[in-house]
Amino acid sequence: MITVNIVRDKSGFIWQYIVDGHAGYDEAGKDIICAAVTAVAYTGINALMELAGIKSYGLENGYMICSVPTDISPELKEKVSIILETVAVGFKQLELSYGDYVTVLDEEV
């Protein structure tokens, strides 16, 4: 099971997402669920780097974290919000279609 944790502040802004685990839908290299989750996660990371100049992520086997620095400008925060809300929609759509393999936790801290 892949678990995606979306971490928001009290205003609803997404500061971080964490992807952990393996789908187990098929063998490595053929697992379309894992590929889909990975594509959404990397789209967020790459969009933050290319469109907002933010490079804040970590990767390990079966684990990915993407965090936004807390000192970004209000203008940049608006752009980042659009990117990360889009990523959140992607993760939630995967959960709707493949809930046996993907769980999305959307939490406020």
Biopython code that builds the backbone (N, CA, C, O; Angstrom):
import numpy as np
from Bio.PDB.StructureBuilder import StructureBuilder

atoms = [
    (1, "MET", "N", (0.855, -1.189, 0.000)),
    (1, "MET", "CA", (0.000, 0.000, 0.000)),
    (1, "MET", "C", (0.890, 1.237, 0.000)),
    (1, "MET", "O", (1.865, 1.319, 0.747)),
    (2, "ILE", "N", (0.544, 2.177, -0.834)),
    (2, "ILE", "CA", (1.209, 3.478, -0.853)),
    (2, "ILE", "C", (0.372, 4.436, -0.016)),
    (2, "ILE", "O", (-0.846, 4.519, -0.175)),
    (3, "THR", "N", (1.041, 5.157, 0.876)),
    (3, "THR", "CA", (0.382, 6.182, 1.676)),
    (3, "THR", "C", (0.947, 7.537, 1.269)),
    (3, "THR", "O", (2.162, 7.729, 1.218)),
    (4, "VAL", "N", (0.055, 8.463, 0.984)),
    (4, "VAL", "CA", (0.444, 9.834, 0.667)),
    (4, "VAL", "C", (-0.069, 10.720, 1.792)),
    (4, "VAL", "O", (-1.271, 10.760, 2.058)),
    (5, "ASN", "N", (0.833, 11.426, 2.447)),
    (5, "ASN", "CA", (0.461, 12.386, 3.495)),
    (5, "ASN", "C", (0.601, 13.789, 2.917)),
    (5, "ASN", "O", (1.686, 14.196, 2.502)),
    (6, "ILE", "N", (-0.496, 14.513, 2.896)),
    (6, "ILE", "CA", (-0.491, 15.908, 2.469)),
    (6, "ILE", "C", (-0.604, 16.742, 3.737)),
    (6, "ILE", "O", (-1.566, 16.607, 4.493)),
    (7, "VAL", "N", (0.382, 17.603, 3.967)),
    (7, "VAL", "CA", (0.454, 18.367, 5.212)),
    (7, "VAL", "C", (0.140, 19.833, 4.926)),
    (7, "VAL", "O", (0.814, 20.485, 4.130)),
    (8, "ARG", "N", (-0.896, 20.334, 5.592)),
    (8, "ARG", "CA", (-1.354, 21.717, 5.421)),
    (8, "ARG", "C", (-1.209, 22.498, 6.728)),
    (8, "ARG", "O", (-1.157, 21.917, 7.812)),
    (9, "ASP", "N", (-1.145, 23.824, 6.604)),
    (9, "ASP", "CA", (-1.226, 24.653, 7.802)),
    (9, "ASP", "C", (-2.701, 25.002, 8.050)),
    (9, "ASP", "O", (-3.585, 24.553, 7.321)),
    (10, "LYS", "N", (-2.948, 25.802, 9.080)),
    (10, "LYS", "CA", (-4.331, 26.130, 9.456)),
    (10, "LYS", "C", (-5.083, 26.903, 8.367)),
    (10, "LYS", "O", (-6.313, 26.877, 8.321)),
    (11, "SER", "N", (-4.349, 27.582, 7.502)),
    (11, "SER", "CA", (-4.996, 28.319, 6.410)),
    (11, "SER", "C", (-5.303, 27.422, 5.208)),
    (11, "SER", "O", (-5.965, 27.848, 4.262)),
    (12, "GLY", "N", (-4.821, 26.182, 5.253)),
    (12, "GLY", "CA", (-5.057, 25.240, 4.164)),
    (12, "GLY", "C", (-3.912, 25.127, 3.172)),
    (12, "GLY", "O", (-3.980, 24.327, 2.239)),
    (13, "PHE", "N", (-2.859, 25.917, 3.361)),
    (13, "PHE", "CA", (-1.710, 25.873, 2.453)),
    (13, "PHE", "C", (-0.945, 24.562, 2.632)),
    (13, "PHE", "O", (-0.653, 24.154, 3.756)),
    (14, "ILE", "N", (-0.627, 23.917, 1.531)),
    (14, "ILE", "CA", (0.145, 22.664, 1.573)),
    (14, "ILE", "C", (1.624, 23.001, 1.687)),
    (14, "ILE", "O", (2.187, 23.660, 0.813)),
    (15, "TRP", "N", (2.251, 22.543, 2.771)),
    (15, "TRP", "CA", (3.674, 22.768, 2.991)),
    (15, "TRP", "C", (4.516, 21.562, 2.618)),
    (15, "TRP", "O", (5.720, 21.677, 2.389)),
    (16, "GLN", "N", (3.869, 20.401, 2.558)),
    (16, "GLN", "CA", (4.666, 19.195, 2.367)),
    (16, "GLN", "C", (3.781, 18.054, 1.886)),
    (16, "GLN", "O", (2.598, 17.990, 2.220)),
    (17, "TYR", "N", (4.362, 17.158, 1.102)),
    (17, "TYR", "CA", (3.717, 15.870, 0.867)),
    (17, "TYR", "C", (4.763, 14.778, 0.965)),
    (17, "TYR", "O", (5.920, 14.953, 0.582)),
    (18, "ILE", "N", (4.324, 13.656, 1.484)),
    (18, "ILE", "CA", (5.191, 12.504, 1.703)),
    (18, "ILE", "C", (4.534, 11.302, 1.046)),
    (18, "ILE", "O", (3.350, 11.039, 1.259)),
    (19, "VAL", "N", (5.297, 10.580, 0.253)),
    (19, "VAL", "CA", (4.823, 9.361, -0.395)),
    (19, "VAL", "C", (5.650, 8.218, 0.163)),
    (19, "VAL", "O", (6.880, 8.253, 0.119)),
    (20, "ASP", "N", (4.968, 7.197, 0.690)),
    (20, "ASP", "CA", (5.674, 6.110, 1.358)),
    (20, "ASP", "C", (5.036, 4.769, 0.999)),
    (20, "ASP", "O", (3.813, 4.629, 0.999)),
    (21, "GLY", "N", (5.874, 3.799, 0.699)),
    (21, "GLY", "CA", (5.398, 2.442, 0.478)),
    (21, "GLY", "C", (5.403, 2.026, -0.980)),
    (21, "GLY", "O", (5.828, 2.772, -1.862)),
    (22, "HIS", "N", (4.924, 0.821, -1.208)),
    (22, "HIS", "CA", (4.831, 0.239, -2.543)),
    (22, "HIS", "C", (3.403, -0.246, -2.749)),
    (22, "HIS", "O", (2.778, -0.752, -1.817)),
    (23, "ALA", "N", (2.891, -0.097, -3.948)),
    (23, "ALA", "CA", (1.499, -0.459, -4.221)),
    (23, "ALA", "C", (1.267, -1.960, -4.127)),
    (23, "ALA", "O", (0.255, -2.395, -3.578)),
    (24, "GLY", "N", (2.181, -2.748, -4.650)),
    (24, "GLY", "CA", (1.974, -4.191, -4.658)),
    (24, "GLY", "C", (0.924, -4.634, -5.671)),
    (24, "GLY", "O", (0.390, -5.739, -5.568)),
    (25, "TYR", "N", (0.627, -3.792, -6.636)),
    (25, "TYR", "CA", (-0.360, -4.105, -7.668)),
    (25, "TYR", "C", (0.200, -5.127, -8.657)),
    (25, "TYR", "O", (-0.524, -5.995, -9.145)),
    (26, "ASP", "N", (1.502, -5.013, -8.947)),
    (26, "ASP", "CA", (2.176, -5.920, -9.871)),
    (26, "ASP", "C", (3.657, -5.923, -9.506)),
    (26, "ASP", "O", (4.071, -5.216, -8.588)),
    (27, "GLU", "N", (4.443, -6.703, -10.210)),
    (27, "GLU", "CA", (5.868, -6.780, -9.923)),
    (27, "GLU", "C", (6.554, -5.469, -10.313)),
    (27, "GLU", "O", (6.038, -4.689, -11.114)),
    (28, "ALA", "N", (7.728, -5.254, -9.725)),
    (28, "ALA", "CA", (8.490, -4.041, -10.008)),
    (28, "ALA", "C", (8.709, -3.909, -11.511)),
    (28, "ALA", "O", (9.036, -4.883, -12.188)),
    (29, "GLY", "N", (8.528, -2.710, -12.018)),
    (29, "GLY", "CA", (8.673, -2.454, -13.438)),
    (29, "GLY", "C", (7.382, -2.612, -14.221)),
    (29, "GLY", "O", (7.294, -2.169, -15.367)),
    (30, "LYS", "N", (6.376, -3.241, -13.616)),
    (30, "LYS", "CA", (5.083, -3.436, -14.274)),
    (30, "LYS", "C", (3.929, -2.867, -13.452)),
    (30, "LYS", "O", (2.768, -2.986, -13.844)),
    (31, "ASP", "N", (4.239, -2.262, -12.334)),
    (31, "ASP", "CA", (3.213, -1.779, -11.408)),
    (31, "ASP", "C", (2.706, -0.407, -11.853)),
    (31, "ASP", "O", (3.353, 0.611, -11.606)),
    (32, "ILE", "N", (1.545, -0.385, -12.512)),
    (32, "ILE", "CA", (1.016, 0.873, -13.041)),
    (32, "ILE", "C", (0.576, 1.838, -11.948)),
    (32, "ILE", "O", (0.583, 3.053, -12.149)),
    (33, "ILE", "N", (0.192, 1.299, -10.787)),
    (33, "ILE", "CA", (-0.223, 2.174, -9.679)),
    (33, "ILE", "C", (0.993, 2.923, -9.143)),
    (33, "ILE", "O", (0.946, 4.134, -8.926)),
    (34, "CYS", "N", (2.067, 2.194, -8.935)),
    (34, "CYS", "CA", (3.309, 2.816, -8.463)),
    (34, "CYS", "C", (3.786, 3.860, -9.473)),
    (34, "CYS", "O", (4.210, 4.952, -9.094)),
    (35, "ALA", "N", (3.712, 3.519, -10.752)),
    (35, "ALA", "CA", (4.136, 4.456, -11.791)),
    (35, "ALA", "C", (3.278, 5.717, -11.781)),
    (35, "ALA", "O", (3.798, 6.821, -11.946)),
    (36, "ALA", "N", (1.984, 5.564, -11.591)),
    (36, "ALA", "CA", (1.083, 6.723, -11.581)),
    (36, "ALA", "C", (1.359, 7.633, -10.388)),
    (36, "ALA", "O", (1.433, 8.853, -10.541)),
    (37, "VAL", "N", (1.511, 7.049, -9.208)),
    (37, "VAL", "CA", (1.797, 7.845, -8.008)),
    (37, "VAL", "C", (3.140, 8.554, -8.163)),
    (37, "VAL", "O", (3.272, 9.731, -7.825)),
    (38, "THR", "N", (4.129, 7.834, -8.673)),
    (38, "THR", "CA", (5.447, 8.422, -8.885)),
    (38, "THR", "C", (5.375, 9.581, -9.876)),
    (38, "THR", "O", (6.017, 10.612, -9.674)),
    (39, "ALA", "N", (4.603, 9.418, -10.933)),
    (39, "ALA", "CA", (4.466, 10.487, -11.930)),
    (39, "ALA", "C", (3.855, 11.745, -11.318)),
    (39, "ALA", "O", (4.317, 12.854, -11.590)),
    (40, "VAL", "N", (2.825, 11.581, -10.498)),
    (40, "VAL", "CA", (2.206, 12.735, -9.841)),
    (40, "VAL", "C", (3.205, 13.397, -8.888)),
    (40, "VAL", "O", (3.341, 14.620, -8.874)),
    (41, "ALA", "N", (3.902, 12.580, -8.092)),
    (41, "ALA", "CA", (4.859, 13.117, -7.122)),
    (41, "ALA", "C", (5.990, 13.875, -7.809)),
    (41, "ALA", "O", (6.355, 14.970, -7.380)),
    (42, "TYR", "N", (6.545, 13.299, -8.871)),
    (42, "TYR", "CA", (7.627, 13.965, -9.597)),
    (42, "TYR", "C", (7.137, 15.199, -10.353)),
    (42, "TYR", "O", (7.887, 16.163, -10.511)),
    (43, "THR", "N", (5.911, 15.181, -10.814)),
    (43, "THR", "CA", (5.360, 16.368, -11.466)),
    (43, "THR", "C", (5.363, 17.540, -10.491)),
    (43, "THR", "O", (5.722, 18.657, -10.864)),
    (44, "GLY", "N", (4.967, 17.293, -9.248)),
    (44, "GLY", "CA", (4.997, 18.344, -8.233)),
    (44, "GLY", "C", (6.396, 18.854, -7.966)),
    (44, "GLY", "O", (6.630, 20.062, -7.919)),
    (45, "ILE", "N", (7.329, 17.928, -7.790)),
    (45, "ILE", "CA", (8.722, 18.309, -7.520)),
    (45, "ILE", "C", (9.295, 19.108, -8.687)),
    (45, "ILE", "O", (9.902, 20.160, -8.489)),
    (46, "ASN", "N", (9.099, 18.602, -9.901)),
    (46, "ASN", "CA", (9.653, 19.283, -11.073)),
    (46, "ASN", "C", (8.986, 20.633, -11.321)),
    (46, "ASN", "O", (9.660, 21.587, -11.709)),
    (47, "ALA", "N", (7.683, 20.731, -11.107)),
    (47, "ALA", "CA", (6.997, 22.015, -11.271)),
    (47, "ALA", "C", (7.497, 23.033, -10.249)),
    (47, "ALA", "O", (7.696, 24.201, -10.583)),
    (48, "LEU", "N", (7.699, 22.597, -9.011)),
    (48, "LEU", "CA", (8.231, 23.512, -7.994)),
    (48, "LEU", "C", (9.621, 24.003, -8.383)),
    (48, "LEU", "O", (9.937, 25.180, -8.206)),
    (49, "MET", "N", (10.456, 23.104, -8.915)),
    (49, "MET", "CA", (11.807, 23.505, -9.311)),
    (49, "MET", "C", (11.777, 24.437, -10.521)),
    (49, "MET", "O", (12.426, 25.482, -10.510)),
    (50, "GLU", "N", (11.033, 24.070, -11.559)),
    (50, "GLU", "CA", (11.062, 24.832, -12.808)),
    (50, "GLU", "C", (10.236, 26.117, -12.773)),
    (50, "GLU", "O", (10.623, 27.119, -13.374)),
    (51, "LEU", "N", (9.112, 26.095, -12.080)),
    (51, "LEU", "CA", (8.214, 27.252, -12.096)),
    (51, "LEU", "C", (8.360, 28.165, -10.884)),
    (51, "LEU", "O", (8.018, 29.346, -10.946)),
    (52, "ALA", "N", (8.872, 27.613, -9.777)),
    (52, "ALA", "CA", (8.966, 28.408, -8.551)),
    (52, "ALA", "C", (10.386, 28.491, -7.991)),
    (52, "ALA", "O", (10.626, 29.216, -7.026)),
    (53, "GLY", "N", (11.324, 27.759, -8.585)),
    (53, "GLY", "CA", (12.706, 27.794, -8.118)),
    (53, "GLY", "C", (12.929, 27.134, -6.772)),
    (53, "GLY", "O", (13.907, 27.442, -6.091)),
    (54, "ILE", "N", (12.042, 26.233, -6.374)),
    (54, "ILE", "CA", (12.145, 25.560, -5.078)),
    (54, "ILE", "C", (12.677, 24.149, -5.283)),
    (54, "ILE", "O", (12.104, 23.352, -6.025)),
    (55, "LYS", "N", (13.791, 23.857, -4.606)),
    (55, "LYS", "CA", (14.402, 22.530, -4.699)),
    (55, "LYS", "C", (14.501, 21.954, -3.293)),
    (55, "LYS", "O", (15.529, 22.088, -2.629)),
    (56, "SER", "N", (13.445, 21.323, -2.851)),
    (56, "SER", "CA", (13.412, 20.809, -1.485)),
    (56, "SER", "C", (12.698, 19.466, -1.470)),
    (56, "SER", "O", (11.488, 19.392, -1.257)),
    (57, "TYR", "N", (13.465, 18.408, -1.700)),
    (57, "TYR", "CA", (12.872, 17.080, -1.707)),
    (57, "TYR", "C", (13.909, 16.042, -1.299)),
    (57, "TYR", "O", (15.112, 16.300, -1.329)),
    (58, "GLY", "N", (13.427, 14.877, -0.922)),
    (58, "GLY", "CA", (14.287, 13.762, -0.564)),
    (58, "GLY", "C", (13.705, 12.474, -1.114)),
    (58, "GLY", "O", (12.487, 12.306, -1.179)),
    (59, "LEU", "N", (14.589, 11.564, -1.509)),
    (59, "LEU", "CA", (14.160, 10.302, -2.101)),
    (59, "LEU", "C", (14.914, 9.130, -1.492)),
    (59, "LEU", "O", (16.117, 9.212, -1.248)),
    (60, "GLU", "N", (14.211, 8.065, -1.253)),
    (60, "GLU", "CA", (14.783, 6.769, -0.890)),
    (60, "GLU", "C", (13.886, 5.728, -1.523)),
    (60, "GLU", "O", (12.817, 6.064, -2.034)),
    (61, "ASN", "N", (14.293, 4.487, -1.502)),
    (61, "ASN", "CA", (13.476, 3.425, -2.072)),
    (61, "ASN", "C", (12.116, 3.370, -1.378)),
    (61, "ASN", "O", (12.035, 3.067, -0.188)),
    (62, "GLY", "N", (11.059, 3.661, -2.117)),
    (62, "GLY", "CA", (9.713, 3.602, -1.559)),
    (62, "GLY", "C", (9.332, 4.786, -0.691)),
    (62, "GLY", "O", (8.314, 4.740, -0.001)),
    (63, "TYR", "N", (10.140, 5.861, -0.710)),
    (63, "TYR", "CA", (9.861, 7.023, 0.139)),
    (63, "TYR", "C", (10.261, 8.295, -0.604)),
    (63, "TYR", "O", (11.354, 8.375, -1.163)),
    (64, "MET", "N", (9.379, 9.277, -0.608)),
    (64, "MET", "CA", (9.659, 10.568, -1.225)),
    (64, "MET", "C", (9.032, 11.653, -0.357)),
    (64, "MET", "O", (7.905, 11.508, 0.117)),
    (65, "ILE", "N", (9.766, 12.733, -0.157)),
    (65, "ILE", "CA", (9.232, 13.866, 0.590)),
    (65, "ILE", "C", (9.497, 15.139, -0.212)),
    (65, "ILE", "O", (10.576, 15.324, -0.774)),
    (66, "CYS", "N", (8.512, 15.990, -0.250)),
    (66, "CYS", "CA", (8.621, 17.283, -0.920)),
    (66, "CYS", "C", (8.145, 18.341, 0.071)),
    (66, "CYS", "O", (7.005, 18.301, 0.534)),
    (67, "SER", "N", (9.023, 19.284, 0.391)),
    (67, "SER", "CA", (8.706, 20.320, 1.382)),
    (67, "SER", "C", (8.932, 21.707, 0.792)),
    (67, "SER", "O", (9.821, 21.912, -0.034)),
    (68, "VAL", "N", (8.118, 22.638, 1.226)),
    (68, "VAL", "CA", (8.228, 24.030, 0.793)),
    (68, "VAL", "C", (8.887, 24.824, 1.917)),
    (68, "VAL", "O", (8.470, 24.701, 3.069)),
    (69, "PRO", "N", (9.908, 25.639, 1.616)),
    (69, "PRO", "CA", (10.505, 26.478, 2.653)),
    (69, "PRO", "C", (9.458, 27.427, 3.246)),
    (69, "PRO", "O", (8.552, 27.877, 2.544)),
    (70, "THR", "N", (9.589, 27.722, 4.519)),
    (70, "THR", "CA", (8.593, 28.563, 5.197)),
    (70, "THR", "C", (8.782, 30.056, 4.923)),
    (70, "THR", "O", (7.908, 30.858, 5.252)),
    (71, "ASP", "N", (9.908, 30.433, 4.325)),
    (71, "ASP", "CA", (10.204, 31.859, 4.136)),
    (71, "ASP", "C", (9.931, 32.355, 2.714)),
    (71, "ASP", "O", (10.587, 33.293, 2.260)),
    (72, "ILE", "N", (8.983, 31.751, 2.007)),
    (72, "ILE", "CA", (8.706, 32.187, 0.641)),
    (72, "ILE", "C", (7.816, 33.435, 0.636)),
    (72, "ILE", "O", (7.053, 33.674, 1.571)),
    (73, "SER", "N", (7.930, 34.208, -0.419)),
    (73, "SER", "CA", (7.150, 35.451, -0.535)),
    (73, "SER", "C", (5.677, 35.135, -0.779)),
    (73, "SER", "O", (5.344, 34.040, -1.232)),
    (74, "PRO", "N", (4.792, 36.091, -0.480)),
    (74, "PRO", "CA", (3.362, 35.878, -0.753)),
    (74, "PRO", "C", (3.075, 35.586, -2.231)),
    (74, "PRO", "O", (2.200, 34.781, -2.548)),
    (75, "GLU", "N", (3.813, 36.243, -3.131)),
    (75, "GLU", "CA", (3.612, 36.008, -4.564)),
    (75, "GLU", "C", (3.990, 34.582, -4.940)),
    (75, "GLU", "O", (3.270, 33.915, -5.682)),
    (76, "LEU", "N", (5.123, 34.121, -4.424)),
    (76, "LEU", "CA", (5.577, 32.761, -4.706)),
    (76, "LEU", "C", (4.665, 31.741, -4.037)),
    (76, "LEU", "O", (4.410, 30.670, -4.587)),
    (77, "LYS", "N", (4.180, 32.078, -2.855)),
    (77, "LYS", "CA", (3.278, 31.177, -2.136)),
    (77, "LYS", "C", (2.019, 30.898, -2.952)),
    (77, "LYS", "O", (1.514, 29.776, -2.945)),
    (78, "GLU", "N", (1.510, 31.905, -3.651)),
    (78, "GLU", "CA", (0.321, 31.726, -4.486)),
    (78, "GLU", "C", (0.603, 30.740, -5.625)),
    (78, "GLU", "O", (-0.219, 29.871, -5.917)),
    (79, "LYS", "N", (1.759, 30.879, -6.258)),
    (79, "LYS", "CA", (2.140, 29.975, -7.346)),
    (79, "LYS", "C", (2.329, 28.550, -6.818)),
    (79, "LYS", "O", (1.866, 27.586, -7.427)),
    (80, "VAL", "N", (3.010, 28.432, -5.686)),
    (80, "VAL", "CA", (3.248, 27.124, -5.067)),
    (80, "VAL", "C", (1.926, 26.465, -4.693)),
    (80, "VAL", "O", (1.762, 25.257, -4.861)),
    (81, "SER", "N", (0.996, 27.246, -4.193)),
    (81, "SER", "CA", (-0.306, 26.711, -3.807)),
    (81, "SER", "C", (-1.026, 26.070, -4.996)),
    (81, "SER", "O", (-1.600, 24.989, -4.863)),
    (82, "ILE", "N", (-0.997, 26.719, -6.132)),
    (82, "ILE", "CA", (-1.642, 26.167, -7.330)),
    (82, "ILE", "C", (-0.980, 24.853, -7.732)),
    (82, "ILE", "O", (-1.662, 23.880, -8.056)),
    (83, "ILE", "N", (0.338, 24.830, -7.710)),
    (83, "ILE", "CA", (1.063, 23.603, -8.065)),
    (83, "ILE", "C", (0.695, 22.467, -7.122)),
    (83, "ILE", "O", (0.351, 21.374, -7.571)),
    (84, "LEU", "N", (0.765, 22.721, -5.812)),
    (84, "LEU", "CA", (0.556, 21.640, -4.844)),
    (84, "LEU", "C", (-0.902, 21.225, -4.725)),
    (84, "LEU", "O", (-1.180, 20.061, -4.438)),
    (85, "GLU", "N", (-1.830, 22.133, -4.934)),
    (85, "GLU", "CA", (-3.245, 21.727, -4.958)),
    (85, "GLU", "C", (-3.513, 20.820, -6.161)),
    (85, "GLU", "O", (-4.308, 19.885, -6.070)),
    (86, "THR", "N", (-2.855, 21.097, -7.277)),
    (86, "THR", "CA", (-2.987, 20.242, -8.454)),
    (86, "THR", "C", (-2.424, 18.854, -8.176)),
    (86, "THR", "O", (-3.028, 17.850, -8.555)),
    (87, "VAL", "N", (-1.280, 18.794, -7.521)),
    (87, "VAL", "CA", (-0.689, 17.511, -7.134)),
    (87, "VAL", "C", (-1.639, 16.757, -6.201)),
    (87, "VAL", "O", (-1.840, 15.553, -6.357)),
    (88, "ALA", "N", (-2.218, 17.463, -5.238)),
    (88, "ALA", "CA", (-3.151, 16.827, -4.298)),
    (88, "ALA", "C", (-4.351, 16.234, -5.032)),
    (88, "ALA", "O", (-4.798, 15.136, -4.701)),
    (89, "VAL", "N", (-4.875, 16.949, -6.023)),
    (89, "VAL", "CA", (-5.990, 16.423, -6.821)),
    (89, "VAL", "C", (-5.565, 15.136, -7.522)),
    (89, "VAL", "O", (-6.322, 14.166, -7.558)),
    (90, "GLY", "N", (-4.364, 15.126, -8.074)),
    (90, "GLY", "CA", (-3.862, 13.925, -8.742)),
    (90, "GLY", "C", (-3.788, 12.735, -7.811)),
    (90, "GLY", "O", (-4.218, 11.638, -8.168)),
    (91, "PHE", "N", (-3.245, 12.938, -6.616)),
    (91, "PHE", "CA", (-3.166, 11.845, -5.638)),
    (91, "PHE", "C", (-4.563, 11.358, -5.247)),
    (91, "PHE", "O", (-4.804, 10.154, -5.162)),
    (92, "LYS", "N", (-5.473, 12.291, -5.012)),
    (92, "LYS", "CA", (-6.828, 11.913, -4.583)),
    (92, "LYS", "C", (-7.582, 11.167, -5.682)),
    (92, "LYS", "O", (-8.374, 10.273, -5.386)),
    (93, "GLN", "N", (-7.351, 11.518, -6.933)),
    (93, "GLN", "CA", (-7.978, 10.788, -8.036)),
    (93, "GLN", "C", (-7.454, 9.356, -8.107)),
    (93, "GLN", "O", (-8.208, 8.427, -8.393)),
    (94, "LEU", "N", (-6.171, 9.186, -7.848)),
    (94, "LEU", "CA", (-5.613, 7.827, -7.822)),
    (94, "LEU", "C", (-6.211, 7.020, -6.679)),
    (94, "LEU", "O", (-6.493, 5.832, -6.834)),
    (95, "GLU", "N", (-6.404, 7.659, -5.535)),
    (95, "GLU", "CA", (-7.031, 6.965, -4.410)),
    (95, "GLU", "C", (-8.462, 6.562, -4.760)),
    (95, "GLU", "O", (-8.890, 5.459, -4.419)),
    (96, "LEU", "N", (-9.195, 7.427, -5.426)),
    (96, "LEU", "CA", (-10.571, 7.100, -5.813)),
    (96, "LEU", "C", (-10.619, 5.892, -6.748)),
    (96, "LEU", "O", (-11.509, 5.049, -6.638)),
    (97, "SER", "N", (-9.673, 5.817, -7.653)),
    (97, "SER", "CA", (-9.664, 4.723, -8.624)),
    (97, "SER", "C", (-9.010, 3.453, -8.104)),
    (97, "SER", "O", (-9.398, 2.350, -8.491)),
    (98, "TYR", "N", (-8.021, 3.599, -7.229)),
    (98, "TYR", "CA", (-7.231, 2.450, -6.773)),
    (98, "TYR", "C", (-7.066, 2.460, -5.260)),
    (98, "TYR", "O", (-5.955, 2.321, -4.750)),
    (99, "GLY", "N", (-8.163, 2.623, -4.553)),
    (99, "GLY", "CA", (-8.143, 2.741, -3.097)),
    (99, "GLY", "C", (-7.580, 1.542, -2.357)),
    (99, "GLY", "O", (-7.185, 1.669, -1.199)),
    (100, "ASP", "N", (-7.534, 0.384, -2.996)),
    (100, "ASP", "CA", (-6.922, -0.785, -2.359)),
    (100, "ASP", "C", (-5.405, -0.681, -2.341)),
    (100, "ASP", "O", (-4.736, -1.430, -1.628)),
    (101, "TYR", "N", (-4.862, 0.241, -3.120)),
    (101, "TYR", "CA", (-3.409, 0.346, -3.266)),
    (101, "TYR", "C", (-2.843, 1.707, -2.874)),
    (101, "TYR", "O", (-1.641, 1.833, -2.642)),
    (102, "VAL", "N", (-3.699, 2.728, -2.797)),
    (102, "VAL", "CA", (-3.253, 4.096, -2.489)),
    (102, "VAL", "C", (-4.187, 4.705, -1.449)),
    (102, "VAL", "O", (-5.407, 4.684, -1.607)),
    (103, "THR", "N", (-3.601, 5.247, -0.386)),
    (103, "THR", "CA", (-4.353, 5.980, 0.629)),
    (103, "THR", "C", (-3.786, 7.392, 0.719)),
    (103, "THR", "O", (-2.571, 7.575, 0.791)),
    (104, "VAL", "N", (-4.661, 8.379, 0.715)),
    (104, "VAL", "CA", (-4.237, 9.775, 0.836)),
    (104, "VAL", "C", (-4.756, 10.328, 2.157)),
    (104, "VAL", "O", (-5.955, 10.295, 2.434)),
    (105, "LEU", "N", (-3.838, 10.832, 2.961)),
    (105, "LEU", "CA", (-4.176, 11.480, 4.229)),
    (105, "LEU", "C", (-3.917, 12.970, 4.051)),
    (105, "LEU", "O", (-2.791, 13.379, 3.768)),
    (106, "ASP", "N", (-4.934, 13.763, 4.212)),
    (106, "ASP", "CA", (-4.839, 15.212, 4.044)),
    (106, "ASP", "C", (-5.003, 15.808, 5.433)),
    (106, "ASP", "O", (-6.116, 15.887, 5.954)),
    (107, "GLU", "N", (-3.876, 16.235, 6.042)),
    (107, "GLU", "CA", (-3.923, 16.643, 7.448)),
    (107, "GLU", "C", (-3.489, 18.084, 7.661)),
    (107, "GLU", "O", (-2.633, 18.612, 6.952)),
    (108, "GLU", "N", (-4.100, 18.695, 8.650)),
    (108, "GLU", "CA", (-3.748, 20.049, 9.063)),
    (108, "GLU", "C", (-2.869, 19.955, 10.297)),
    (108, "GLU", "O", (-3.169, 19.213, 11.232)),
    (109, "VAL", "N", (-1.777, 20.718, 10.291)),
    (109, "VAL", "CA", (-0.889, 20.738, 11.464)),
    (109, "VAL", "C", (-0.725, 22.151, 11.979)),
    (109, "VAL", "O", (-0.015, 22.372, 12.960)),
]
sb = StructureBuilder()
sb.init_structure("model")
sb.init_model(0)
sb.init_chain("A")
sb.init_seg("    ")
for serial, (resi, resn, name, xyz) in enumerate(atoms, 1):
    if name == "N":
        sb.init_residue(resn, " ", resi, " ")
    sb.init_atom(name, np.array(xyz, "f"), 0.0, 1.0, " ", f" {name:<3s}", serial, name[0])
structure = sb.get_structure()
